Amino acid sequence: MFRNQYDTDVTTWSPAGRLFQVEYAMEAVKQGSAAIGLRSKTHVVLGCVNKANSELSSHQKKIFKVDDHIGVAIAGLTADGRVLSRYMRSECINYSYTYESPLPVGRLVVQLADKAQVCTQRSWKRPYGVGLLVAGLDEKGAHLYYNCPSGNYFEYQAFAIGSRSQAAKTYLERRFENFSESTREDLIKDALMAIRETLQGETLKSSICTVAVVGAGEPFHILDQETVQKLIDSFDIAGTEEGPAAAPDSAAEGGSAAEGGAASEQGAPADEGVAPMDI
Amino acid sequence: MTKQHPAWSPYDNNGGTCVAIAGADYCVIAADTRMSTGYSILTRDYSKICKLADKCVMASSGFQADVKALQKLLAARHLIYQHQHNKQMSCPGMAQLLSNTLYYKRFFPYYSFNVLGGLDNEGKGCVYTYDAVGSYERVGYSSQGSGSTLIMPFLDNQLKSPSPLLLPAQDAVTPLSEAEAVDLFDMSFLASGYVAVMMPIGEISFFYSNIRSGVIVVEDKLYICAPVSVKDCKFQASDMAIIL
Protein backbone atom coordinates (compact mmCIF):
# COMPACT_ATOMS: atom_id res chain seq x y z
CA MET A 1 0.00 0.00 0.00
CA PHE A 2 2.79 2.38 0.86
CA ARG A 3 5.17 1.10 -1.75
CA ASN A 4 4.99 4.03 -4.09
CA GLN A 5 5.68 6.62 -1.43
CA TYR A 6 8.82 5.07 0.01
CA ASP A 7 10.47 3.59 -3.04
CA THR A 8 12.08 6.61 -4.67
CA ASP A 9 15.32 6.58 -2.70
CA VAL A 10 17.42 3.71 -1.57
CA THR A 11 17.98 5.67 1.63
CA THR A 12 14.31 5.81 2.53
CA TRP A 13 12.84 3.19 4.83
CA SER A 14 9.25 2.12 4.45
CA PRO A 15 7.05 2.08 7.57
CA ALA A 16 7.26 -1.70 7.51
CA GLY A 17 11.05 -1.50 7.75
CA ARG A 18 11.85 -2.33 4.15
CA LEU A 19 14.12 -0.74 1.59
CA PHE A 20 12.11 -1.01 -1.58
CA GLN A 21 14.90 -0.01 -3.92
CA VAL A 22 16.93 -2.94 -2.70
CA GLU A 23 13.99 -5.25 -3.21
CA TYR A 24 13.47 -3.89 -6.69
CA ALA A 25 17.11 -4.62 -7.38
CA MET A 26 16.47 -8.24 -6.36
CA GLU A 27 13.59 -8.25 -8.85
CA ALA A 28 16.05 -7.36 -11.57
CA VAL A 29 17.92 -10.53 -10.75
CA LYS A 30 14.73 -12.55 -11.17
CA GLN A 31 14.25 -11.06 -14.62
CA GLY A 32 17.64 -12.17 -15.90
CA SER A 33 18.09 -15.53 -17.62
CA ALA A 34 18.79 -18.47 -15.37
CA ALA A 35 22.07 -19.36 -13.77
CA ILE A 36 22.63 -22.44 -11.63
CA GLY A 37 25.42 -23.75 -9.49
CA LEU A 38 26.06 -26.99 -7.65
CA ARG A 39 28.95 -28.43 -5.76
CA SER A 40 30.42 -31.66 -4.53
CA LYS A 41 33.27 -32.00 -2.07
CA THR A 42 35.87 -31.44 -4.76
CA HIS A 43 34.19 -29.72 -7.70
CA VAL A 44 31.80 -26.89 -8.41
CA VAL A 45 29.83 -26.60 -11.62
CA LEU A 46 28.20 -23.40 -12.89
CA GLY A 47 25.71 -23.36 -15.69
CA CYS A 48 23.62 -20.72 -17.35
CA VAL A 49 21.13 -20.21 -20.10
CA ASN A 50 22.46 -17.94 -22.81
CA LYS A 51 19.66 -16.27 -24.66
CA ALA A 52 20.62 -13.89 -27.42
CA ASN A 53 18.40 -10.89 -28.06
CA SER A 54 17.90 -11.88 -31.64
CA GLU A 55 19.36 -14.35 -34.09
CA LEU A 56 21.66 -11.66 -35.38
CA SER A 57 23.30 -10.80 -32.08
CA SER A 58 25.82 -12.68 -30.00
CA HIS A 59 25.11 -14.16 -26.61
CA GLN A 60 25.59 -12.33 -23.36
CA LYS A 61 28.58 -13.54 -21.43
CA LYS A 62 27.25 -14.66 -18.06
CA ILE A 63 30.04 -16.78 -16.68
CA PHE A 64 33.37 -15.17 -15.88
CA LYS A 65 36.66 -16.62 -14.80
CA VAL A 66 37.89 -14.64 -11.83
CA ASP A 67 41.01 -16.64 -11.04
CA ASP A 68 42.25 -20.18 -11.48
CA HIS A 69 40.28 -21.24 -8.44
CA ILE A 70 37.24 -18.94 -8.64
CA GLY A 71 34.55 -18.35 -11.21
CA VAL A 72 31.24 -16.52 -11.18
CA ALA A 73 27.90 -16.84 -12.95
CA ILE A 74 25.58 -13.84 -13.01
CA ALA A 75 21.91 -13.13 -13.49
CA GLY A 76 20.34 -9.72 -13.86
CA LEU A 77 21.97 -6.58 -15.21
CA THR A 78 24.92 -8.11 -17.01
CA ALA A 79 26.72 -4.79 -17.17
CA ASP A 80 26.75 -4.64 -13.37
CA GLY A 81 27.94 -8.23 -13.40
CA ARG A 82 30.79 -7.42 -15.71
CA VAL A 83 31.95 -4.55 -13.53
CA LEU A 84 31.79 -6.71 -10.41
CA SER A 85 33.76 -9.47 -12.15
CA ARG A 86 36.41 -6.96 -12.99
CA TYR A 87 36.54 -5.95 -9.34
CA MET A 88 36.80 -9.59 -8.27
CA ARG A 89 39.59 -10.27 -10.75
CA SER A 90 41.46 -7.22 -9.56
CA GLU A 91 41.13 -8.29 -5.91
CA CYS A 92 42.41 -11.77 -6.72
CA ILE A 93 45.38 -10.44 -8.64
CA ASN A 94 46.31 -7.98 -5.89
CA TYR A 95 45.97 -10.60 -3.19
CA SER A 96 48.16 -13.12 -5.03
CA TYR A 97 50.67 -10.41 -5.75
CA THR A 98 50.97 -9.54 -2.07
CA TYR A 99 50.61 -12.97 -0.47
CA GLU A 100 51.73 -15.25 -3.32
CA SER A 101 48.73 -17.42 -2.62
CA PRO A 102 45.19 -17.57 -3.94
CA LEU A 103 42.50 -15.39 -2.40
CA PRO A 104 40.17 -17.56 -0.31
CA VAL A 105 36.65 -17.52 -1.80
CA GLY A 106 35.10 -16.78 1.54
CA ARG A 107 37.03 -13.52 1.78
CA LEU A 108 36.13 -12.49 -1.72
CA VAL A 109 32.40 -12.94 -1.22
CA VAL A 110 32.52 -10.86 1.96
CA GLN A 111 34.28 -8.09 0.08
CA LEU A 112 31.67 -8.33 -2.65
CA ALA A 113 28.86 -8.25 -0.12
CA ASP A 114 30.35 -5.20 1.60
CA LYS A 115 30.64 -3.49 -1.75
CA ALA A 116 26.99 -4.22 -2.44
CA GLN A 117 25.98 -2.93 0.99
CA VAL A 118 27.60 0.43 0.34
CA CYS A 119 25.20 0.92 -2.53
CA THR A 120 22.25 0.40 -0.22
CA GLN A 121 23.27 3.21 2.07
CA ARG A 122 24.25 6.09 -0.21
CA SER A 123 21.71 8.45 -1.64
CA TRP A 124 23.75 9.05 -4.78
CA LYS A 125 24.14 5.37 -5.61
CA ARG A 126 21.88 2.56 -6.62
CA PRO A 127 22.16 -1.12 -5.68
CA TYR A 128 23.82 -3.48 -8.14
CA GLY A 129 21.12 -5.20 -10.15
CA VAL A 130 22.89 -8.51 -10.42
CA GLY A 131 22.97 -11.74 -8.47
CA LEU A 132 26.26 -13.62 -8.44
CA LEU A 133 26.84 -17.31 -8.01
CA VAL A 134 30.45 -17.53 -6.91
CA ALA A 135 32.12 -20.90 -7.29
CA GLY A 136 35.51 -21.47 -5.75
CA LEU A 137 37.99 -23.75 -4.12
CA ASP A 138 39.99 -23.21 -1.01
CA GLU A 139 41.96 -25.40 1.39
CA LYS A 140 38.76 -26.67 2.95
CA GLY A 141 37.27 -27.79 -0.31
CA ALA A 142 34.70 -26.60 -2.82
CA HIS A 143 32.29 -23.73 -2.14
CA LEU A 144 29.32 -22.14 -3.83
CA TYR A 145 28.05 -18.76 -2.67
CA TYR A 146 25.21 -16.54 -3.75
CA ASN A 147 25.66 -12.77 -3.48
CA CYS A 148 22.53 -10.63 -3.50
CA PRO A 149 22.15 -6.98 -4.44
CA SER A 150 21.12 -6.45 -0.83
CA GLY A 151 24.61 -7.20 0.39
CA ASN A 152 23.68 -10.56 1.82
CA TYR A 153 25.50 -13.69 0.87
CA PHE A 154 24.83 -17.34 1.55
CA GLU A 155 26.66 -20.56 0.99
CA TYR A 156 24.84 -23.28 -0.91
CA GLN A 157 25.16 -26.89 -1.90
CA ALA A 158 23.22 -26.02 -5.01
CA PHE A 159 21.24 -23.00 -6.14
CA ALA A 160 19.56 -21.38 -9.10
CA ILE A 161 18.77 -17.75 -9.84
CA GLY A 162 17.09 -15.83 -12.63
CA SER A 163 13.91 -16.45 -14.57
CA ARG A 164 12.27 -19.84 -14.19
CA SER A 165 14.91 -20.76 -11.66
CA GLN A 166 12.24 -22.29 -9.44
CA ALA A 167 12.03 -25.27 -11.78
CA ALA A 168 15.76 -25.80 -11.48
CA LYS A 169 15.62 -25.33 -7.72
CA THR A 170 12.92 -27.98 -7.45
CA TYR A 171 15.09 -30.38 -9.43
CA LEU A 172 18.10 -29.59 -7.29
CA GLU A 173 16.17 -29.85 -4.04
CA ARG A 174 15.27 -33.41 -4.90
CA ARG A 175 18.85 -34.51 -5.31
CA PHE A 176 21.16 -32.12 -3.49
CA GLU A 177 21.85 -34.53 -0.65
CA ASN A 178 23.81 -36.72 -3.04
CA PHE A 179 25.88 -33.98 -4.57
CA SER A 180 28.63 -34.09 -1.94
CA GLU A 181 29.73 -37.48 -3.14
CA SER A 182 29.03 -36.94 -6.83
CA THR A 183 31.71 -37.41 -9.42
CA ARG A 184 32.61 -34.54 -11.67
CA GLU A 185 30.71 -36.03 -14.59
CA ASP A 186 27.55 -36.54 -12.55
CA LEU A 187 27.74 -33.01 -11.29
CA ILE A 188 27.94 -31.66 -14.83
CA LYS A 189 25.06 -33.85 -15.91
CA ASP A 190 22.96 -32.64 -13.00
CA ALA A 191 23.81 -29.08 -13.97
CA LEU A 192 22.67 -29.68 -17.53
CA MET A 193 19.48 -31.33 -16.31
CA ALA A 194 18.80 -28.38 -14.04
CA ILE A 195 19.34 -25.99 -16.94
CA ARG A 196 16.97 -28.04 -19.01
CA GLU A 197 14.33 -27.67 -16.31
CA THR A 198 14.42 -23.90 -16.72
CA LEU A 199 13.91 -24.16 -20.45
CA GLN A 200 10.48 -25.69 -19.95
CA GLY A 201 10.15 -27.87 -23.00
CA GLU A 202 12.65 -26.19 -25.28
CA THR A 203 15.40 -28.53 -26.51
CA LEU A 204 18.64 -28.25 -24.63
CA LYS A 205 21.46 -27.41 -27.05
CA SER A 206 25.01 -26.30 -26.36
CA SER A 207 24.32 -23.11 -28.30
CA ILE A 208 21.93 -21.81 -25.65
CA CYS A 209 23.75 -22.82 -22.51
CA THR A 210 27.18 -22.43 -20.99
CA VAL A 211 28.80 -24.71 -18.44
CA ALA A 212 31.91 -24.09 -16.39
CA VAL A 213 33.79 -26.29 -13.93
CA VAL A 214 36.34 -25.80 -11.21
CA GLY A 215 37.81 -28.57 -9.11
CA ALA A 216 40.73 -29.91 -7.17
CA GLY A 217 43.60 -29.90 -9.65
CA GLU A 218 41.39 -28.41 -12.34
CA PRO A 219 41.52 -24.65 -12.85
CA PHE A 220 38.27 -22.84 -13.53
CA HIS A 221 37.37 -23.02 -17.18
CA ILE A 222 34.32 -22.80 -19.38
CA LEU A 223 33.61 -25.98 -21.29
CA ASP A 224 33.61 -25.45 -25.02
CA GLN A 225 30.49 -25.95 -27.07
CA GLU A 226 31.55 -29.29 -28.54
CA THR A 227 32.18 -30.87 -25.17
CA VAL A 228 28.88 -29.58 -23.83
CA GLN A 229 26.99 -30.88 -26.85
CA LYS A 230 28.59 -34.31 -26.44
CA LEU A 231 27.52 -34.38 -22.81
CA ILE A 232 24.00 -33.29 -23.73
CA ASP A 233 23.82 -35.98 -26.38
CA SER A 234 25.07 -38.60 -24.02
CA PHE A 235 22.18 -38.07 -21.63
CA ASP A 236 19.55 -37.12 -24.15
CA ILE A 237 19.57 -40.81 -25.03
CA ALA A 238 17.26 -41.18 -22.07
CA GLY A 239 14.74 -38.82 -23.62
CA THR A 240 12.61 -36.30 -21.82
CA GLU A 241 9.63 -38.58 -21.11
CA GLU A 242 11.47 -40.84 -18.68
CA GLY A 243 11.54 -40.03 -14.99
CA PRO A 244 14.62 -38.35 -13.52
CA ALA A 245 15.59 -41.52 -11.66
CA ALA A 246 16.02 -43.50 -14.86
CA ALA A 247 17.79 -40.77 -16.79
CA PRO A 248 21.04 -40.63 -14.78
CA ASP A 249 21.61 -44.37 -15.12
CA SER A 250 21.37 -44.49 -18.89
CA ALA A 251 23.16 -41.17 -18.99
CA ALA A 252 26.00 -42.73 -17.02
CA GLU A 253 26.32 -45.60 -19.48
CA GLY A 254 26.23 -43.21 -22.39
CA GLY A 255 28.82 -41.04 -20.63
CA SER A 256 31.20 -43.92 -19.99
CA ALA A 257 30.89 -45.08 -23.57
CA ALA A 258 31.66 -41.59 -24.76
CA GLU A 259 34.76 -41.56 -22.59
CA GLY A 260 35.81 -44.86 -24.04
CA GLY A 261 36.27 -46.53 -20.69
CA ALA A 262 34.59 -49.49 -19.13
CA ALA A 263 35.01 -47.99 -15.68
CA SER A 264 31.87 -47.77 -13.57
CA GLU A 265 30.32 -44.42 -12.90
CA GLN A 266 31.55 -44.26 -9.32
CA GLY A 267 35.10 -45.19 -10.15
CA ALA A 268 35.31 -43.05 -13.30
CA PRO A 269 38.54 -41.08 -13.26
CA ALA A 270 38.14 -37.38 -13.91
CA ASP A 271 39.11 -35.33 -16.92
CA GLU A 272 39.39 -37.50 -19.97
CA GLY A 273 37.72 -35.34 -22.55
CA VAL A 274 38.12 -32.07 -20.66
CA ALA A 275 38.27 -28.92 -22.72
CA PRO A 276 41.49 -26.94 -22.47
CA MET A 277 41.52 -23.89 -20.24
CA ASP A 278 39.44 -21.04 -21.44
CA ILE A 279 42.39 -18.73 -21.14
CA MET B 1 85.05 19.41 -0.55
CA THR B 2 84.94 15.67 -1.28
CA LYS B 3 81.62 14.22 -2.36
CA GLN B 4 79.59 12.66 0.42
CA HIS B 5 78.90 8.99 -0.25
CA PRO B 6 75.77 7.44 1.20
CA ALA B 7 76.20 4.90 3.96
CA TRP B 8 73.45 2.76 2.50
CA SER B 9 72.46 1.83 -1.03
CA PRO B 10 69.04 0.55 -2.01
CA TYR B 11 70.68 -1.59 -4.66
CA ASP B 12 72.89 -4.64 -4.70
CA ASN B 13 74.32 -6.55 -7.63
CA ASN B 14 73.63 -10.27 -7.45
CA GLY B 15 75.67 -10.87 -10.56
CA GLY B 16 75.03 -13.38 -13.27
CA THR B 17 74.75 -13.38 -17.00
CA CYS B 18 71.92 -14.00 -19.42
CA VAL B 19 72.08 -14.81 -23.12
CA ALA B 20 69.47 -15.26 -25.80
CA ILE B 21 69.67 -16.25 -29.44
CA ALA B 22 66.85 -16.08 -31.99
CA GLY B 23 66.56 -18.59 -34.79
CA ALA B 24 64.20 -18.95 -37.73
CA ASP B 25 61.54 -20.79 -35.74
CA TYR B 26 63.03 -20.99 -32.26
CA CYS B 27 64.54 -18.92 -29.56
CA VAL B 28 67.03 -20.11 -26.99
CA ILE B 29 67.62 -18.42 -23.66
CA ALA B 30 70.11 -19.31 -21.00
CA ALA B 31 71.32 -17.85 -17.74
CA ASP B 32 73.74 -18.99 -15.11
CA THR B 33 72.35 -20.01 -11.76
CA ARG B 34 74.76 -18.31 -9.40
CA MET B 35 73.45 -15.61 -7.10
CA SER B 36 76.17 -13.65 -5.34
CA THR B 37 76.79 -10.50 -3.35
CA GLY B 38 80.22 -8.96 -3.46
CA TYR B 39 82.63 -11.89 -3.42
CA SER B 40 80.27 -14.23 -1.58
CA ILE B 41 77.96 -16.75 -3.12
CA LEU B 42 74.40 -16.67 -1.81
CA THR B 43 73.25 -19.71 -3.72
CA ARG B 44 74.36 -21.84 -6.64
CA ASP B 45 70.90 -22.76 -7.73
CA TYR B 46 68.79 -19.72 -8.47
CA SER B 47 66.94 -19.31 -11.73
CA LYS B 48 67.01 -15.90 -13.37
CA ILE B 49 64.60 -16.99 -16.03
CA CYS B 50 60.88 -16.38 -15.87
CA LYS B 51 58.18 -17.41 -18.30
CA LEU B 52 55.94 -14.41 -18.76
CA ALA B 53 53.58 -15.80 -21.39
CA ASP B 54 53.19 -18.87 -23.56
CA LYS B 55 55.68 -17.63 -26.12
CA CYS B 56 57.67 -15.15 -24.10
CA VAL B 57 60.46 -15.75 -21.62
CA MET B 58 62.53 -13.20 -19.75
CA ALA B 59 65.98 -13.58 -18.28
CA SER B 60 67.27 -10.83 -16.01
CA SER B 61 70.54 -10.23 -14.26
CA GLY B 62 71.31 -7.51 -11.74
CA PHE B 63 69.56 -6.96 -8.44
CA GLN B 64 67.37 -10.00 -7.97
CA ALA B 65 64.94 -8.34 -5.56
CA ASP B 66 64.11 -5.82 -8.28
CA VAL B 67 64.03 -8.63 -10.83
CA LYS B 68 61.54 -10.54 -8.70
CA ALA B 69 59.35 -7.46 -8.27
CA LEU B 70 59.47 -6.88 -12.01
CA GLN B 71 58.53 -10.49 -12.77
CA LYS B 72 55.57 -10.35 -10.37
CA LEU B 73 54.33 -7.11 -11.85
CA LEU B 74 54.54 -8.39 -15.41
CA ALA B 75 52.80 -11.63 -14.43
CA ALA B 76 49.94 -9.69 -12.84
CA ARG B 77 49.67 -7.42 -15.89
CA HIS B 78 49.61 -10.46 -18.11
CA LEU B 79 46.73 -11.92 -16.13
CA ILE B 80 44.78 -8.70 -16.59
CA TYR B 81 45.54 -8.81 -20.31
CA GLN B 82 44.26 -12.39 -20.51
CA HIS B 83 41.04 -11.46 -18.72
CA GLN B 84 40.46 -8.55 -21.06
CA HIS B 85 41.51 -10.09 -24.38
CA ASN B 86 40.92 -13.77 -23.77
CA LYS B 87 44.30 -14.71 -25.14
CA GLN B 88 47.99 -14.76 -24.27
CA MET B 89 50.11 -11.67 -24.79
CA SER B 90 52.44 -11.81 -27.77
CA CYS B 91 56.19 -11.49 -27.30
CA PRO B 92 56.40 -8.10 -29.05
CA GLY B 93 53.52 -6.95 -26.87
CA MET B 94 55.24 -8.09 -23.71
CA ALA B 95 58.43 -6.41 -24.94
CA GLN B 96 56.68 -3.06 -25.10
CA LEU B 97 55.04 -3.62 -21.74
CA LEU B 98 58.41 -4.37 -20.16
CA SER B 99 59.87 -1.22 -21.63
CA ASN B 100 57.02 0.91 -20.31
CA THR B 101 57.20 -0.73 -16.91
CA LEU B 102 60.92 -0.02 -16.65
CA TYR B 103 60.59 3.60 -17.73
CA TYR B 104 57.79 4.13 -15.25
CA LYS B 105 60.54 3.92 -12.62
CA ARG B 106 62.89 6.16 -14.54
CA PHE B 107 63.86 8.07 -11.37
CA PHE B 108 64.32 5.05 -9.10
CA PRO B 109 65.01 2.31 -11.62
CA TYR B 110 64.71 -1.42 -11.41
CA TYR B 111 68.31 -2.56 -11.25
CA SER B 112 67.54 -5.24 -13.75
CA PHE B 113 69.29 -6.00 -17.02
CA ASN B 114 66.84 -7.91 -19.12
CA VAL B 115 66.78 -10.07 -22.15
CA LEU B 116 63.40 -11.11 -23.50
CA GLY B 117 63.06 -14.03 -25.86
CA GLY B 118 60.33 -15.92 -27.58
CA LEU B 119 58.35 -16.29 -30.76
CA ASP B 120 56.76 -13.35 -32.52
CA ASN B 121 53.30 -13.36 -34.11
CA GLU B 122 54.64 -15.09 -37.20
CA GLY B 123 56.37 -17.82 -35.25
CA LYS B 124 59.88 -16.50 -35.86
CA GLY B 125 62.35 -16.31 -33.02
CA CYS B 126 62.74 -12.90 -31.44
CA VAL B 127 65.06 -11.48 -28.82
CA TYR B 128 64.72 -8.09 -27.19
CA THR B 129 67.47 -6.51 -25.16
CA TYR B 130 67.01 -3.79 -22.54
CA ASP B 131 68.83 -1.39 -20.36
CA ALA B 132 67.74 -0.65 -16.80
CA VAL B 133 65.31 2.11 -17.76
CA GLY B 134 63.53 0.47 -20.64
CA SER B 135 65.42 1.38 -23.77
CA TYR B 136 64.97 -1.68 -25.95
CA GLU B 137 65.65 -3.09 -29.35
CA ARG B 138 64.79 -6.23 -31.19
CA VAL B 139 67.95 -8.12 -32.08
CA GLY B 140 69.02 -11.52 -33.32
CA TYR B 141 70.98 -12.32 -30.16
CA SER B 142 72.00 -10.59 -27.00
CA SER B 143 73.54 -10.99 -23.59
CA GLN B 144 73.25 -8.96 -20.38
CA GLY B 145 74.97 -9.07 -17.02
CA SER B 146 78.49 -9.55 -15.70
CA GLY B 147 79.67 -11.75 -18.53
CA SER B 148 78.00 -9.81 -21.32
CA THR B 149 81.12 -7.85 -22.27
CA LEU B 150 82.86 -11.16 -22.88
CA ILE B 151 79.98 -12.98 -24.50
CA MET B 152 78.76 -10.29 -26.90
CA PRO B 153 81.95 -10.07 -28.97
CA PHE B 154 82.05 -13.83 -29.06
CA LEU B 155 78.49 -14.04 -30.36
CA ASP B 156 79.20 -11.23 -32.80
CA ASN B 157 82.04 -13.30 -34.13
CA GLN B 158 80.06 -16.55 -34.30
CA LEU B 159 76.73 -15.25 -35.48
CA LYS B 160 78.09 -12.71 -37.95
CA SER B 161 75.56 -10.01 -37.24
CA PRO B 162 74.94 -7.91 -40.34
CA SER B 163 75.92 -4.30 -39.95
CA PRO B 164 73.10 -2.07 -38.74
CA LEU B 165 74.36 0.48 -41.25
CA LEU B 166 73.28 -1.66 -44.17
CA LEU B 167 70.25 -0.78 -46.22
CA PRO B 168 67.80 -2.46 -46.54
CA ALA B 169 67.87 -3.52 -42.90
CA GLN B 170 68.89 -7.13 -42.49
CA ASP B 171 67.59 -9.57 -39.95
CA ALA B 172 70.10 -10.69 -37.40
CA VAL B 173 68.20 -13.89 -36.76
CA THR B 174 70.64 -16.73 -37.03
CA PRO B 175 70.30 -19.50 -39.62
CA LEU B 176 71.87 -21.95 -37.17
CA SER B 177 69.87 -24.89 -35.96
CA GLU B 178 68.65 -24.98 -32.41
CA ALA B 179 71.21 -27.57 -31.35
CA GLU B 180 74.05 -25.46 -32.71
CA ALA B 181 72.70 -22.45 -30.88
CA VAL B 182 72.68 -24.39 -27.60
CA ASP B 183 76.29 -25.37 -28.22
CA LEU B 184 77.14 -21.73 -28.50
CA PHE B 185 75.76 -21.21 -25.03
CA ASP B 186 78.11 -23.78 -23.58
CA MET B 187 80.99 -21.96 -25.15
CA SER B 188 79.82 -18.50 -24.15
CA PHE B 189 79.33 -19.35 -20.51
CA LEU B 190 82.58 -21.16 -20.44
CA ALA B 191 84.44 -18.19 -21.80
CA SER B 192 82.74 -15.71 -19.54
CA GLY B 193 82.97 -17.92 -16.49
CA TYR B 194 86.72 -18.09 -16.55
CA VAL B 195 87.67 -14.53 -17.05
CA ALA B 196 84.82 -12.68 -15.42
CA VAL B 197 85.53 -13.87 -11.91
CA MET B 198 89.24 -14.57 -12.38
CA MET B 199 89.41 -17.96 -10.78
CA PRO B 200 92.25 -20.37 -11.35
CA ILE B 201 91.73 -23.04 -14.00
CA GLY B 202 91.04 -25.72 -11.37
CA GLU B 203 87.78 -23.93 -10.52
CA ILE B 204 86.42 -24.10 -14.06
CA SER B 205 84.56 -27.33 -13.51
CA PHE B 206 82.68 -25.55 -10.80
CA PHE B 207 81.36 -23.09 -13.34
CA TYR B 208 80.17 -25.79 -15.66
CA SER B 209 77.84 -27.02 -13.01
CA ASN B 210 76.32 -23.58 -12.82
CA ILE B 211 75.11 -23.60 -16.36
CA ARG B 212 71.85 -25.11 -15.53
CA SER B 213 68.79 -23.14 -16.32
CA GLY B 214 68.10 -22.82 -19.98
CA VAL B 215 64.73 -22.38 -21.56
CA ILE B 216 64.08 -23.25 -25.16
CA VAL B 217 61.13 -22.26 -27.23
CA VAL B 218 60.66 -24.38 -30.32
CA GLU B 219 57.54 -23.95 -32.40
CA ASP B 220 54.86 -24.07 -29.82
CA LYS B 221 56.68 -26.00 -27.13
CA LEU B 222 58.51 -24.44 -24.27
CA TYR B 223 60.87 -26.64 -22.32
CA ILE B 224 63.77 -26.38 -19.95
CA CYS B 225 67.29 -27.55 -20.91
CA ALA B 226 68.56 -30.54 -19.02
CA PRO B 227 71.21 -29.61 -16.46
CA VAL B 228 74.71 -29.52 -17.85
CA SER B 229 76.76 -31.47 -15.39
CA VAL B 230 80.55 -31.64 -15.24
CA LYS B 231 80.60 -35.01 -16.96
CA ASP B 232 78.39 -33.97 -19.82
CA CYS B 233 80.22 -30.82 -20.69
CA LYS B 234 82.19 -31.12 -23.85
CA PHE B 235 84.80 -28.53 -23.06
CA GLN B 236 87.75 -29.36 -20.85
CA ALA B 237 89.97 -26.87 -19.07
CA SER B 238 92.58 -27.36 -21.77
CA ASP B 239 90.18 -26.14 -24.42
CA MET B 240 89.92 -22.84 -22.66
CA ALA B 241 93.11 -21.52 -24.11
CA ILE B 242 91.85 -22.16 -27.64
CA ILE B 243 88.67 -20.20 -27.09
CA LEU B 244 90.30 -17.33 -25.31
Interface residues (C-beta under 8 A of the other chain):
Chain A: K65 R86 R89 S90 I93 N94 S96 Y97 D278 I279
Chain B: K72 L73 A76 L79 I80 Q82 H83 N86 K87
